[in-house]
Amino acid sequence: MARMTNEFILNEWLKEKVFQGTTLVASHEIQLEFPRYAKIVWGALLLPDTASRLWRKMRETMSYRNIGIEKVVEHKNDSKEMYWDLVKT
C-alpha cells in the first residue's frame, strides 16, 4: 500500500467518486466532504483550507493522472461556487 499522505487520501476519495459515477466536483465538497471522509475512513484531520490547497496542488501538478483521470476542467456555470469536471481516461 502507498504511504498514507494527504494526497494519497485525496486520490482515494476522488477514485471513489469516479467509481460511483460522479464526474463533477464542487469546491464545497473539497472543503467539507473530503475532510469528513479523511477523518472517518483514514483517521486524518484536515482543515478545509488544507484540503483546498491540496486540491489546487493536485490540479497544478496533474497528479490525478495517476488515478485514471485524464484531466480536470473548470465547469462553467452561473454559480459563485467553483466546479470541476473530472474527465476519465
C-alpha positions as CSV (number, residue, x, y, z in Angstrom):
1,M,0.0,0.0,0.0
2,A,1.2,3.5,-0.8
3,R,2.3,5.8,2.0
4,M,-0.8,7.4,3.6
5,T,-0.3,11.1,2.8
6,N,-3.0,13.7,2.4
7,E,-2.5,13.5,-1.4
8,F,-3.0,9.7,-1.2
9,I,-6.2,10.2,0.7
10,L,-7.5,12.8,-1.8
11,N,-6.7,10.3,-4.6
12,E,-8.7,7.6,-2.8
13,W,-11.6,10.0,-2.3
14,L,-11.6,11.0,-6.0
15,K,-11.3,7.4,-7.2
16,E,-14.3,6.5,-5.1
17,K,-16.3,9.4,-6.5
18,V,-15.4,8.5,-10.1
19,F,-16.2,4.8,-9.4
20,Q,-19.6,5.9,-8.1
21,G,-20.1,7.8,-11.4
22,T,-19.5,11.3,-10.2
23,T,-17.7,13.4,-12.7
24,L,-18.4,16.9,-11.2
25,V,-16.7,18.1,-8.0
26,A,-17.6,21.4,-6.3
27,S,-15.4,23.5,-4.0
28,H,-17.7,22.8,-1.0
29,E,-17.2,19.1,-1.5
30,I,-13.4,19.6,-1.4
31,Q,-13.7,21.7,1.8
32,L,-16.4,19.8,3.6
33,E,-16.9,16.2,2.3
34,F,-13.3,15.4,1.7
35,P,-12.1,16.3,5.2
36,R,-15.1,14.3,6.6
37,Y,-14.1,11.3,4.5
38,A,-10.5,11.6,5.6
39,K,-11.4,11.6,9.2
40,I,-14.0,8.8,9.1
41,V,-12.1,6.4,6.7
42,W,-8.5,7.3,7.4
43,G,-8.5,9.0,10.8
44,A,-6.8,12.0,9.3
45,L,-7.7,15.5,10.4
46,L,-7.7,18.1,7.6
47,L,-8.8,21.7,7.7
48,P,-10.9,23.0,4.8
49,D,-8.1,25.3,3.7
50,T,-5.6,22.5,3.7
51,A,-8.0,20.4,1.5
52,S,-8.4,23.4,-0.9
53,R,-4.6,23.8,-1.2
54,L,-4.1,20.1,-1.7
55,W,-6.7,20.1,-4.5
56,R,-5.1,23.2,-6.1
57,K,-1.7,21.5,-6.0
58,M,-3.1,18.3,-7.5
59,R,-4.6,20.3,-10.4
60,E,-1.4,22.2,-11.0
61,T,0.8,19.1,-11.0
62,M,-1.8,16.9,-12.7
63,S,-1.1,14.1,-10.3
64,Y,-4.7,13.0,-10.7
65,R,-3.5,11.2,-13.9
66,N,-2.1,8.5,-11.6
67,I,-5.7,7.5,-10.7
68,G,-7.3,7.3,-14.1
69,I,-8.4,10.9,-14.5
70,E,-7.1,12.4,-17.8
71,K,-7.9,16.0,-16.9
72,V,-9.8,18.3,-14.6
73,V,-11.6,21.1,-16.4
74,E,-13.3,24.1,-14.7
75,H,-17.0,23.7,-15.2
76,K,-18.6,27.0,-16.3
77,N,-21.9,27.8,-14.8
78,D,-23.7,30.8,-13.2
79,S,-22.9,29.8,-9.7
80,K,-20.5,31.7,-7.4
81,E,-19.0,28.3,-6.4
82,M,-16.3,26.6,-8.4
83,Y,-17.0,23.3,-10.1
84,W,-14.6,20.9,-11.9
85,D,-15.3,18.2,-14.4
86,L,-13.3,15.0,-13.9
87,V,-12.5,13.6,-17.3
88,K,-11.7,9.9,-17.1
89,T,-9.1,8.2,-19.3
